[in-house]
Amino acid sequence: MNRLAQETSPYLLQHADNPVDWYPWGEEALARAREEDKPILLSVGYAACHWCHVMEHESFEDERTAALMNEYFVPVKVDREERPDVDSVYMDAVVSLTGHGGWPMTVFLTPTGEPFFGGTYYPPEPRHGLPSFKQLLQAIASAWRERRADIDRDAGAITEQLRRTAEPSHEPLTSSLLSDAVRGLRQQFDPVWGGFGTAPKFPPASALEFLLRRGELEPATKTLDGMALGGMYDLVGGGFHRYSVDREWLVPHFEKMLYDNALLVPAYLHGWLVTGNERYREVAEPTTFRGSSCSRSSTVASSFVESSIPRPVHGSSTSVSCGRSRSATTRRSHRGTGLRWPRLRSRADASIEPTISKLLVLSRSSSSARSRPRKGGFSAAGARARRSTQVCSRITQTWPTASTSCTLRQESWGGSRSRAGLRSLRSRCSATRSAAASS
């Protein structure tokens, strides 16, 4: 049992039994790093993150890996949903270092909290062009001993760059800038399936709101239709999953985030108000309200949260995952975890070193765009399908007409069945969408 046993975050409590000598984020960890002149190994994740649990099982529960972490580093574990301020600062650093971000996030810091190396998921053995996590730990420890001056210089340069990029722009928001934004979105727009870019596809709620306000209905409605017709939308439990692992919005990544759904509900409602299309209202209501009721008391609760996430008294739920996690109180394995905290923490803790405090203050006025997660940690359609034990228990699609249905039955993914099954599902769903579009 480590120090995380005293925390209130369910995600941190899930790591309380790790052989890693975890610290929560705070002055105690920073003080030990300064006293022993050790680098900090910062690991950031959240309870519904599949790959966070994979890395825990592969590395943080492994005695040899934990011994390396404890010997050469001060390990710090952060729940990004409890400390979004810390997550935001160091995610900016990882994106600037690697060009992409995601969770679990792995960052190495100087004792004063300045980042000098970072990434996301690292496997237990070398694969897909990534070193093993143990190899990475040994390489960082060796560099800390033998090339300390280089590390200090790089850390200072990274911190200074983050300070500069975090400063807010004073450029006025002109019509030409908005027009440029529309052109940029249209260049990335997928005219066949909707959305922007290729797999994996995330629900672009803010971009859709912007396009609707600008009167750009084609990319907005195509994307709203594509997400609601695909596996991203849960017709049984309500709400939208985190993202689609393929271009067609078919196979979802089985996490549901309350904040994602909070952004998608107004996008669909505004789509309904702008176009008059009743289908968008029909999608928004089950996501927002308890059943089909629109009573005042239910307007703040999502139906999928009501039915899927266990919530303690006086708590608030933020996410649900199909993966197994340990209970916050008993640490017994169960599916899905409700996240709650008794109070909000300060945006910039007084206990944090001055260098990082300045970064946190600057980050409040800046919202840096995140690139898509790296494929090393968040796999594309085929790899995700092979890793999934089940695509879904049952999703019956009857939208937009009752006579048009697309049933995705329970299927296991393994070997050649994975690819054949995925092709079959895509073929059936494509036929359904074609029929829906012509009706």
DRENKEKE-801290 format. One record per residue (C-alpha): x, y, z; residue in three letters. Coordinates in steps of 0.5 Angstrom, whole numbers. Each point is the difference from the previous one (the first is absolute). Example, Ala and Ser with C-alpha at 12.3 -4.5 7.8 and 13.67 -1.06 7.14 Angstrom:
REM residues 2
<r <25; -9; 16>; 'ALA'>,
<r <2; 7; -2>; 'SER'>,
END
This chain:
REM residues 439
<r <0; 0; 0>; 'MET'>,
<r <3; 7; -2>; 'ASN'>,
<r <-2; 7; 1>; 'ARG'>,
<r <-6; 0; -5>; 'LEU'>,
<r <-4; -4; 5>; 'ALA'>,
<r <-1; 7; 4>; 'GLN'>,
<r <-3; 3; -6>; 'GLU'>,
<r <-7; 1; -2>; 'THR'>,
<r <0; -1; -8>; 'SER'>,
<r <-2; -7; -2>; 'PRO'>,
<r <6; 0; -5>; 'TYR'>,
<r <5; 1; 5>; 'LEU'>,
<r <-3; -5; 4>; 'LEU'>,
<r <0; -5; -5>; 'GLN'>,
<r <8; 1; 0>; 'HIS'>,
<r <1; 0; 8>; 'ALA'>,
<r <2; -8; -1>; 'ASP'>,
<r <5; 1; -5>; 'ASN'>,
<r <7; -1; 2>; 'PRO'>,
<r <2; 6; -2>; 'VAL'>,
<r <1; 6; 5>; 'ASP'>,
<r <-5; 4; -3>; 'TRP'>,
<r <-1; 7; 3>; 'TYR'>,
<r <-6; 5; -2>; 'PRO'>,
<r <2; 6; -3>; 'TRP'>,
<r <2; 5; 5>; 'GLY'>,
<r <6; 4; 4>; 'GLU'>,
<r <2; -7; 4>; 'GLU'>,
<r <2; -3; -7>; 'ALA'>,
<r <3; 6; -2>; 'LEU'>,
<r <4; 1; 6>; 'ALA'>,
<r <3; -7; 0>; 'ARG'>,
<r <2; 1; -7>; 'ALA'>,
<r <4; 6; 2>; 'ARG'>,
<r <3; -3; 6>; 'GLU'>,
<r <2; -7; -3>; 'GLU'>,
<r <2; 4; -7>; 'ASP'>,
<r <-5; -5; -4>; 'LYS'>,
<r <-4; 1; -6>; 'PRO'>,
<r <-7; -1; 1>; 'ILE'>,
<r <-4; -5; -4>; 'LEU'>,
<r <-7; 3; -1>; 'LEU'>,
<r <-6; -5; -3>; 'SER'>,
<r <-6; 3; -2>; 'VAL'>,
<r <-7; -3; -1>; 'GLY'>,
<r <-7; -1; 2>; 'TYR'>,
<r <-5; -6; 2>; 'ALA'>,
<r <-3; -1; -7>; 'ALA'>,
<r <6; 0; -4>; 'CYS'>,
<r <1; -7; -3>; 'HIS'>,
<r <8; 1; -1>; 'TRP'>,
<r <1; 2; 7>; 'CYS'>,
<r <-2; -6; 3>; 'HIS'>,
<r <4; -4; -5>; 'VAL'>,
<r <6; 4; 1>; 'MET'>,
<r <-1; -1; 8>; 'GLU'>,
<r <-1; -8; -1>; 'HIS'>,
<r <6; -1; -5>; 'GLU'>,
<r <5; 5; 4>; 'SER'>,
<r <-3; 3; 7>; 'PHE'>,
<r <-2; -7; 2>; 'GLU'>,
<r <7; -3; -2>; 'ASP'>,
<r <5; 0; 6>; 'GLU'>,
<r <6; 1; -4>; 'ARG'>,
<r <-3; 6; -4>; 'THR'>,
<r <-2; 3; 7>; 'ALA'>,
<r <7; -1; 3>; 'ALA'>,
<r <3; 4; -6>; 'LEU'>,
<r <-5; 5; 1>; 'MET'>,
<r <1; 0; 8>; 'ASN'>,
<r <8; 0; -1>; 'GLU'>,
<r <1; 6; -5>; 'TYR'>,
<r <-6; 4; 0>; 'PHE'>,
<r <-5; 3; 5>; 'VAL'>,
<r <-7; -3; -3>; 'PRO'>,
<r <-6; 5; 0>; 'VAL'>,
<r <-7; -2; -2>; 'LYS'>,
<r <-5; 5; -3>; 'VAL'>,
<r <-8; -1; -1>; 'ASP'>,
<r <-1; 5; -6>; 'ARG'>,
<r <-7; 1; 2>; 'GLU'>,
<r <2; 2; 7>; 'GLU'>,
<r <6; 4; -2>; 'ARG'>,
<r <-2; 3; -7>; 'PRO'>,
<r <5; 6; 1>; 'ASP'>,
<r <6; -5; 1>; 'VAL'>,
<r <-2; -4; -6>; 'ASP'>,
<r <-1; 6; -5>; 'SER'>,
<r <7; 3; 2>; 'VAL'>,
<r <4; -7; -1>; 'TYR'>,
<r <-4; -2; -6>; 'MET'>,
<r <2; 6; -4>; 'ASP'>,
<r <7; -2; 2>; 'ALA'>,
<r <-1; -7; -3>; 'VAL'>,
<r <-4; 3; -6>; 'VAL'>,
<r <6; 5; -1>; 'SER'>,
<r <5; -6; 0>; 'LEU'>,
<r <-3; -5; -4>; 'THR'>,
<r <-5; 3; -4>; 'GLY'>,
<r <-6; -4; 3>; 'HIS'>,
<r <-3; -2; 7>; 'GLY'>,
<r <-5; -4; 4>; 'GLY'>,
<r <0; -4; 6>; 'TRP'>,
<r <3; -4; 4>; 'PRO'>,
<r <5; 6; -1>; 'MET'>,
<r <7; -1; 3>; 'THR'>,
<r <4; 6; 1>; 'VAL'>,
<r <7; 1; 3>; 'PHE'>,
<r <1; 6; 4>; 'LEU'>,
<r <6; 3; 4>; 'THR'>,
<r <-1; 1; 7>; 'PRO'>,
<r <-2; 7; -1>; 'THR'>,
<r <-6; -3; -4>; 'GLY'>,
<r <3; 2; -7>; 'GLU'>,
<r <-1; -5; -5>; 'PRO'>,
<r <5; -3; -5>; 'PHE'>,
<r <-3; -6; -3>; 'PHE'>,
<r <-7; -3; -1>; 'GLY'>,
<r <-4; -5; -4>; 'GLY'>,
<r <-6; -4; 2>; 'THR'>,
<r <-1; -7; 0>; 'TYR'>,
<r <6; -5; 0>; 'TYR'>,
<r <0; -7; -1>; 'PRO'>,
<r <3; -5; 5>; 'PRO'>,
<r <4; -3; -6>; 'GLU'>,
<r <3; 4; -6>; 'PRO'>,
<r <-5; 0; -6>; 'ARG'>,
<r <-3; 5; -5>; 'HIS'>,
<r <6; 4; 0>; 'GLY'>,
<r <-1; 2; 8>; 'LEU'>,
<r <6; -2; 5>; 'PRO'>,
<r <-3; -5; 6>; 'SER'>,
<r <-2; 4; 6>; 'PHE'>,
<r <6; -3; 4>; 'LYS'>,
<r <5; 2; -6>; 'GLN'>,
<r <-3; 7; 0>; 'LEU'>,
<r <1; 1; 8>; 'LEU'>,
<r <7; -3; 0>; 'GLN'>,
<r <2; 5; -6>; 'ALA'>,
<r <-3; 6; 4>; 'ILE'>,
<r <4; -2; 6>; 'ALA'>,
<r <6; -1; -4>; 'SER'>,
<r <0; 7; -3>; 'ALA'>,
<r <-2; 3; 7>; 'TRP'>,
<r <7; -2; 2>; 'ARG'>,
<r <4; 1; -6>; 'GLU'>,
<r <-3; 6; -3>; 'ARG'>,
<r <-3; 4; 5>; 'ARG'>,
<r <2; 7; -3>; 'ALA'>,
<r <-3; -2; -7>; 'ASP'>,
<r <-7; -2; 4>; 'ILE'>,
<r <0; 7; 4>; 'ASP'>,
<r <1; 4; -6>; 'ARG'>,
<r <-5; -4; -4>; 'ASP'>,
<r <-5; 1; 6>; 'ALA'>,
<r <1; 7; 0>; 'GLY'>,
<r <-1; 1; -7>; 'ALA'>,
<r <-7; -4; 0>; 'ILE'>,
<r <-2; 4; 6>; 'THR'>,
<r <1; 6; -4>; 'GLU'>,
<r <-3; -2; -6>; 'GLN'>,
<r <-6; -2; 4>; 'LEU'>,
<r <-1; 7; 3>; 'ARG'>,
<r <1; 3; -7>; 'ARG'>,
<r <-6; -4; -3>; 'THR'>,
<r <-4; 0; 6>; 'ALA'>,
<r <-1; 8; 0>; 'GLU'>,
<r <-7; 2; -3>; 'PRO'>,
<r <0; 3; -7>; 'SER'>,
<r <-2; 8; 0>; 'HIS'>,
<r <-2; -1; -8>; 'GLU'>,
<r <-7; 2; -1>; 'PRO'>,
<r <-6; -5; -2>; 'LEU'>,
<r <-1; 2; -7>; 'THR'>,
<r <-5; -2; -5>; 'SER'>,
<r <6; -2; -4>; 'SER'>,
<r <3; -5; 5>; 'LEU'>,
<r <-7; -3; 1>; 'LEU'>,
<r <0; -1; -8>; 'SER'>,
<r <7; -3; 1>; 'ASP'>,
<r <-3; -5; 5>; 'ALA'>,
<r <-5; -2; -4>; 'VAL'>,
<r <4; -2; -6>; 'ARG'>,
<r <5; -4; 4>; 'GLY'>,
<r <-6; -4; 3>; 'LEU'>,
<r <-2; -1; -7>; 'ARG'>,
<r <7; -2; -3>; 'GLN'>,
<r <0; -6; 6>; 'GLN'>,
<r <-8; -2; -1>; 'PHE'>,
<r <-1; -7; -2>; 'ASP'>,
<r <-6; 1; -5>; 'PRO'>,
<r <-2; -8; 0>; 'VAL'>,
<r <0; -1; 8>; 'TRP'>,
<r <0; 7; 3>; 'GLY'>,
<r <5; 2; 5>; 'GLY'>,
<r <7; 3; -1>; 'PHE'>,
<r <6; -4; -2>; 'GLY'>,
<r <0; -7; 0>; 'THR'>,
<r <0; -6; 6>; 'ALA'>,
<r <0; 1; 6>; 'PRO'>,
<r <-6; 5; -1>; 'LYS'>,
<r <-2; 4; 6>; 'PHE'>,
<r <-6; 4; 1>; 'PRO'>,
<r <1; 7; -2>; 'PRO'>,
<r <-5; 3; 4>; 'ALA'>,
<r <3; 7; 0>; 'SER'>,
<r <1; 0; -7>; 'ALA'>,
<r <-7; -2; -2>; 'LEU'>,
<r <-3; 6; 4>; 'GLU'>,
<r <5; 4; -3>; 'PHE'>,
<r <-2; -2; -7>; 'LEU'>,
<r <-8; 0; 2>; 'LEU'>,
<r <1; 7; 2>; 'ARG'>,
<r <4; 2; -7>; 'ARG'>,
<r <-6; -3; -4>; 'GLY'>,
<r <5; -6; -2>; 'GLU'>,
<r <-5; -5; 0>; 'LEU'>,
<r <2; -5; -5>; 'GLU'>,
<r <7; -2; 5>; 'PRO'>,
<r <-4; 1; 6>; 'ALA'>,
<r <-6; -5; -2>; 'THR'>,
<r <4; -5; -3>; 'LYS'>,
<r <4; -1; 6>; 'THR'>,
<r <-6; 0; 5>; 'LEU'>,
<r <-4; -5; -4>; 'ASP'>,
<r <7; -4; -1>; 'GLY'>,
<r <1; 0; 8>; 'MET'>,
<r <-7; -2; 1>; 'ALA'>,
<r <-1; -6; -5>; 'LEU'>,
<r <7; -3; 2>; 'GLY'>,
<r <2; -4; 6>; 'GLY'>,
<r <2; 7; 4>; 'MET'>,
<r <-7; 1; 2>; 'TYR'>,
<r <-3; -5; 5>; 'ASP'>,
<r <-7; -2; -2>; 'LEU'>,
<r <-1; -4; 6>; 'VAL'>,
<r <4; 4; 6>; 'GLY'>,
<r <-1; 7; -3>; 'GLY'>,
<r <6; 4; -1>; 'GLY'>,
<r <6; 0; -5>; 'PHE'>,
<r <6; -4; 1>; 'HIS'>,
<r <7; 4; 1>; 'ARG'>,
<r <2; -1; -8>; 'TYR'>,
<r <0; -5; -6>; 'SER'>,
<r <6; -4; -1>; 'VAL'>,
<r <-2; 0; -8>; 'ASP'>,
<r <-2; 5; -5>; 'ARG'>,
<r <-7; -2; 0>; 'GLU'>,
<r <-2; 2; 7>; 'TRP'>,
<r <-1; -8; 0>; 'LEU'>,
<r <4; -3; 6>; 'VAL'>,
<r <0; 4; 6>; 'PRO'>,
<r <5; 1; 5>; 'HIS'>,
<r <-4; -3; 6>; 'PHE'>,
<r <1; 6; 5>; 'GLU'>,
<r <-6; 5; 1>; 'LYS'>,
<r <2; 7; 3>; 'MET'>,
<r <-5; 5; 3>; 'LEU'>,
<r <4; 6; -2>; 'TYR'>,
<r <0; -3; -8>; 'ASP'>,
<r <-8; -1; 1>; 'ASN'>,
<r <-1; 7; 3>; 'ALA'>,
<r <3; 3; -6>; 'LEU'>,
<r <-3; -4; -5>; 'LEU'>,
<r <-7; 1; 3>; 'VAL'>,
<r <0; 7; -2>; 'PRO'>,
<r <3; -1; -7>; 'ALA'>,
<r <-6; -5; -2>; 'TYR'>,
<r <-5; 5; 3>; 'LEU'>,
<r <3; 6; -4>; 'HIS'>,
<r <0; -5; -6>; 'GLY'>,
<r <-8; -1; 1>; 'TRP'>,
<r <-1; 7; 1>; 'LEU'>,
<r <4; 2; -6>; 'VAL'>,
<r <-3; -5; -5>; 'THR'>,
<r <-6; -2; 4>; 'GLY'>,
<r <2; -7; -1>; 'ASN'>,
<r <-4; -4; 6>; 'GLU'>,
<r <5; -6; -1>; 'ARG'>,
<r <5; 5; 4>; 'TYR'>,
<r <-5; 1; 6>; 'ARG'>,
<r <-1; -7; 0>; 'GLU'>,
<r <8; -2; 1>; 'VAL'>,
<r <1; 6; 5>; 'ALA'>,
<r <-6; -2; 5>; 'GLU'>,
<r <2; -7; 2>; 'PRO'>,
<r <7; 3; 1>; 'THR'>,
<r <-2; 5; 4>; 'THR'>,
<r <-7; -2; 4>; 'PHE'>,
<r <-2; -6; 4>; 'ARG'>,
<r <-4; -4; -5>; 'GLY'>,
<r <-4; 5; -4>; 'SER'>,
<r <-2; 4; 6>; 'SER'>,
<r <2; 8; -1>; 'CYS'>,
<r <-1; 1; 7>; 'SER'>,
<r <4; 6; 4>; 'ARG'>,
<r <3; -5; 5>; 'SER'>,
<r <3; -4; -6>; 'SER'>,
<r <3; 5; -4>; 'THR'>,
<r <7; -1; 3>; 'VAL'>,
<r <0; -7; 0>; 'ALA'>,
<r <2; -5; -6>; 'SER'>,
<r <-4; -6; -1>; 'SER'>,
<r <6; -4; -1>; 'PHE'>,
<r <3; 3; 6>; 'VAL'>,
<r <-6; -2; 4>; 'GLU'>,
<r <0; -7; -2>; 'SER'>,
<r <7; -2; -1>; 'SER'>,
<r <5; 4; 5>; 'ILE'>,
<r <-1; -2; 7>; 'PRO'>,
<r <0; 7; 4>; 'ARG'>,
<r <1; 1; 7>; 'PRO'>,
<r <-4; 4; 4>; 'VAL'>,
<r <1; 8; -1>; 'HIS'>,
<r <5; -2; -6>; 'GLY'>,
<r <0; 1; -7>; 'SER'>,
<r <2; -5; -6>; 'SER'>,
<r <4; 2; -5>; 'THR'>,
<r <2; -6; -4>; 'SER'>,
<r <-1; -8; -1>; 'VAL'>,
<r <4; -5; -4>; 'SER'>,
<r <-1; -7; -2>; 'CYS'>,
<r <6; -2; 3>; 'GLY'>,
<r <1; -3; 7>; 'ARG'>,
<r <2; 5; 6>; 'SER'>,
<r <1; -1; 7>; 'ARG'>,
<r <-5; 3; 5>; 'SER'>,
<r <2; 7; 3>; 'ALA'>,
<r <-2; -3; 7>; 'THR'>,
<r <1; -7; 0>; 'THR'>,
<r <4; -1; -6>; 'ARG'>,
<r <-3; -6; -3>; 'ARG'>,
<r <-1; -1; -7>; 'SER'>,
<r <-6; 3; -4>; 'HIS'>,
<r <-2; 3; -6>; 'ARG'>,
<r <0; 8; -1>; 'GLY'>,
<r <2; 5; 6>; 'THR'>,
<r <-4; 6; 2>; 'GLY'>,
<r <5; 6; 2>; 'LEU'>,
<r <-2; 5; 5>; 'ARG'>,
<r <4; 5; 4>; 'TRP'>,
<r <-2; 4; 6>; 'PRO'>,
<r <3; 6; -2>; 'ARG'>,
<r <3; 4; -6>; 'LEU'>,
<r <8; 1; 1>; 'ARG'>,
<r <3; 7; -1>; 'SER'>,
<r <2; 1; -7>; 'ARG'>,
<r <7; 1; 1>; 'ALA'>,
<r <2; -3; 7>; 'ASP'>,
<r <4; 5; 5>; 'ALA'>,
<r <4; -7; 1>; 'SER'>,
<r <3; 0; -7>; 'ILE'>,
<r <6; 2; -2>; 'GLU'>,
<r <1; 8; -3>; 'PRO'>,
<r <2; -3; -7>; 'THR'>,
<r <-6; -4; 0>; 'ILE'>,
<r <-5; 5; 3>; 'SER'>,
<r <2; 5; -5>; 'LYS'>,
<r <-2; -6; -6>; 'LEU'>,
<r <-7; -1; 4>; 'LEU'>,
<r <-2; 7; 0>; 'VAL'>,
<r <2; 1; -7>; 'LEU'>,
<r <-4; -6; -2>; 'SER'>,
<r <-6; 2; 2>; 'ARG'>,
<r <0; 5; -5>; 'SER'>,
<r <2; -5; -6>; 'SER'>,
<r <-4; -6; -2>; 'SER'>,
<r <5; -3; -5>; 'SER'>,
<r <-3; -5; -5>; 'ALA'>,
<r <2; -7; 1>; 'ARG'>,
<r <2; -5; -5>; 'SER'>,
<r <-3; -7; -1>; 'ARG'>,
<r <3; -5; 5>; 'PRO'>,
<r <6; -4; -3>; 'ARG'>,
<r <-1; -7; -3>; 'LYS'>,
<r <4; -3; 5>; 'GLY'>,
<r <-4; 1; 5>; 'GLY'>,
<r <-7; 1; -3>; 'PHE'>,
<r <-1; -5; -6>; 'SER'>,
<r <-3; 1; -7>; 'ALA'>,
<r <-6; -4; -2>; 'ALA'>,
<r <3; -7; -1>; 'GLY'>,
<r <4; 0; 6>; 'ALA'>,
<r <-5; 2; 5>; 'ARG'>,
<r <-5; -5; -3>; 'ALA'>,
<r <5; -5; 1>; 'ARG'>,
<r <1; 2; 7>; 'ARG'>,
<r <-7; 1; 2>; 'SER'>,
<r <-4; -6; 3>; 'THR'>,
<r <-6; 2; -3>; 'GLN'>,
<r <-3; 5; -4>; 'VAL'>,
<r <-6; 1; 3>; 'CYS'>,
<r <-6; -4; 4>; 'SER'>,
<r <-5; 2; -5>; 'ARG'>,
<r <-1; 7; -4>; 'ILE'>,
<r <-7; 0; -4>; 'THR'>,
<r <0; 6; -4>; 'GLN'>,
<r <-7; 3; -2>; 'THR'>,
<r <2; 7; -2>; 'TRP'>,
<r <-2; 4; -4>; 'PRO'>,
<r <-6; -5; -2>; 'THR'>,
<r <-3; -6; 4>; 'ALA'>,
<r <1; -4; -6>; 'SER'>,
<r <7; 1; -1>; 'THR'>,
<r <4; -4; 5>; 'SER'>,
<r <7; -2; 1>; 'CYS'>,
<r <2; -5; 5>; 'THR'>,
<r <7; -1; 3>; 'LEU'>,
<r <0; -7; 3>; 'ARG'>,
<r <4; -2; 6>; 'GLN'>,
<r <7; -3; -4>; 'GLU'>,
<r <7; -2; 3>; 'SER'>,
<r <6; 3; -4>; 'TRP'>,
<r <6; -4; -1>; 'GLY'>,
<r <4; -2; -5>; 'GLY'>,
<r <-3; 0; -7>; 'SER'>,
<r <-7; 0; 3>; 'ARG'>,
<r <2; 7; 2>; 'SER'>,
<r <1; 3; -7>; 'ARG'>,
<r <-6; -4; -3>; 'ALA'>,
<r <-4; 2; 5>; 'GLY'>,
<r <1; 7; 0>; 'LEU'>,
<r <-1; 0; -8>; 'ARG'>,
<r <-6; -3; 1>; 'SER'>,
<r <-3; 5; 5>; 'LEU'>,
<r <3; 6; -4>; 'ARG'>,
<r <-4; -3; -6>; 'SER'>,
<r <-6; -1; 3>; 'ARG'>,
<r <0; 7; 4>; 'CYS'>,
<r <2; 3; -7>; 'SER'>,
<r <-6; -3; -3>; 'ALA'>,
<r <-5; 3; 5>; 'THR'>,
<r <3; 7; 0>; 'ARG'>,
<r <-1; 0; -8>; 'SER'>,
<r <-7; -3; 1>; 'ALA'>,
<r <-1; 6; 5>; 'ALA'>,
<r <2; 5; -4>; 'ALA'>,
<r <-4; -2; -6>; 'SER'>,
<r <-6; 0; 5>; 'SER'>,
END
